[in-house]
Amino acid sequence: MIVLGLTGSIGMGKTTTARMFAEEGVPVHDSDAAVHRLYAGEAAPAVEALFPGTVVGCAVDRERLAEAVVGRPDALAKLEALIHPMVRRDADRFVEEHRKKGTPLVLLDIPLLFETAGTGRVDRIVVVTAPQEVQRQRVLARPGMTEEKFAAILARQVPDAEKRQRADFIVDTSHGMEAARQAVCDIIAQLTEAN
């Protein structure tokens, strides 16, 4: 089985690209979706213990949590130290289930693949990219996004140029959906034919 890691900086089209892999029949583990599940279950008591008042009902309130950690690197580091290992275990279970089934190719959608030293968990890496101006337009069109927030997010991410250098495959999402889908299909064909 080949474990393919998918990553890309904010606004590059990673979520859409992951969906394309799924539509082509590749099982996808979405780290962001895993965080949502964890916040609604297993992680909620631990998050509440670290950041009192952030859990409403039985689930983490993401807005309250953001208020508790945004602009506080120490708080964010504590949250990441709690959540990242949980997400990793969730992904490991996903990979193991598919390994037992004999699935030829799975995809781990990991937004911070390089930043969290996750490259050892995957066999190949796909980086989703777009020109800087396209990225900027996409991100600043998001509700609640500001230049300051965008700059802070970028400061925490490995630069796009470095990600592209370290990639086995690149999907440029600035050429439209069909071109991106073709790139996804080419990657799948290359990896499954090689097996």
N, C-alpha and C positions, 0 to 999 in steps of 0.2 A: 504494500500500500504506500502511496505517496501522500505525504502531508504537505499541502501547499499553504503558505502563509500569505495573506493579503493585507497590505498596509498602504498608507498614503496620508499625507498631511490633510488638515482640515480643508474642506471645500473642494477636494480633488475629484470626488465622485466615487468614493470607495463603497458606500452603501449600495449605490445603484449597480456597481460592478459585481459586488457580492451577490446581489439578487440575480444577475445574469448567469453567474455560475450555478446558482440553485435552479434556475429555470432550465438549464442544460443538464440537470440531473445530478450535479455534484452536491453531496451533503455539506452544508455550511454550518459552522459554529460561529455565532455572532457574539463577540465579547460584550458589546453594548447591551444586547438582549439578555445576556447572562447576568450583567449587573442589575438590570431591571428586575429579573427573577429573584436575585439574591436580596435586593432591597425590599422585596415584598415577602420575604420569608426568612431564610437562614441568617442573613446578615443583619436584619433589623435590630435585634437585641444588642448586638455588639456595637453597632453604629450609635444607638441611643446611649449606651454606656460611655462612649467616647464624646459624643456631642448631644448632651441632654436637650430634649425638646425638639429633636429632628424627626422623631417617629410619631405619626398620627395613625391611630387605630393600630394596625399591626405592620404597617409599611413605612419605609423611610419617605418623608416628604422632600422631594428633590430641591424644591425652592428653599426650604428651611436649611437643608444641608448646604446648599450653595452659599447661603448667608453665613454659615458657620465656618466655611473653609476658604472662600474666595478672598484673595489678597493676604492670606495667612499661610505662607509656605510650610510652616511647621505643622499646622492642622491638616493641610493637604497631604503631606508626607505620612501622617498617622493614618489617614483614611486609605491612602494607597497601600500602605503596609498591611492593612486589614483586608481590603477588597481584592487586590491583585492575586494573592495566593488562592483565594476562593474561586476566582474566575479561572485560574490556571487548572485547579482540580476539576472544575466543571468541563473544561476543554479536554483534559486528559481522559475523563470518563467517556466523552464523546468519541475521541480517537480510538480508545480501547474497544468500545461497542462496535465501531465500524471495522476495526481490525479483525474482530471475531467473526463478523459477517462476511469478510473477504472483499469488502468494498475497495476498488482499485485506487480511488482518488477522493480525498476529503479536503475541505478548505477551512482554515482557521482565519477568521476576520479579526485581526488584532490591530487596533488603531495605533498603539504604541509599541509595535514589534521591536524596533531598533532601540527605542528609549528604555524598554524594560528588559533588555538583553534576552529577547525571546527567540533569537535566530536559531538557537540550538534545538528548538522544539519542532522545527519544520525542515523539510527536505529541499524545498525550493521556495523562492520569494517572488511575489508579484507586487509591483509598486504601481499604484494608480497616480497619475499626474495630470497636470494641465498647466498652461502658461500662468505666470504670476498674476497677471491682470484678470484673467478668467477666474482664478481662485479668489482673488480679492472681491470681485463683483458678486460671486456666489455667496461668500461668507457674510459680507456686509448686507446682503438682502435678507438674511435670517432675522426673525423677530428678536428684538432685544440685543442684537450684536452691535458693538461699538468698535471704533478704531482701536481703543485701548484694550478691550477684551481680545480682539483679534491679534494685536501685537503680543499680548501676554501669552496667548495660546501658541503662537509661532515660536516664541522664545523658549518654550519647553519642548519643542519638537526638533528632531534632527532635520536639517535643511533638505528640501526636496532634491537638490542636485546630488547630495550625498546618498540619499535613499535610492535614486535612480542608478548611481554607480554600483550600489551593493545588490541590485535586483538581478534575478535570473530572467524575469519578464517585465515588460512595461506596458501598461494600458494607458494611452493618452485619451482622456475623455473630452478633449476640446474639439474633436472632429465629428461629434454627433454620436447618437445612440447606436446606429447600425455599425459604424466603424469600431466602436468599443465592443459590441457583441461579437463582431468578427474576430477581434483580437482575443476575446475570451474563448471562442470556439477553437481558434488556432492553438492556444495554450493547452486546452483540454486534449485536443488531438495529439499534439506533440508528446504530452506526458503519458497518455494512455497507450499510444502506439509503441512507445519506448518500453512499456512493461511487457 
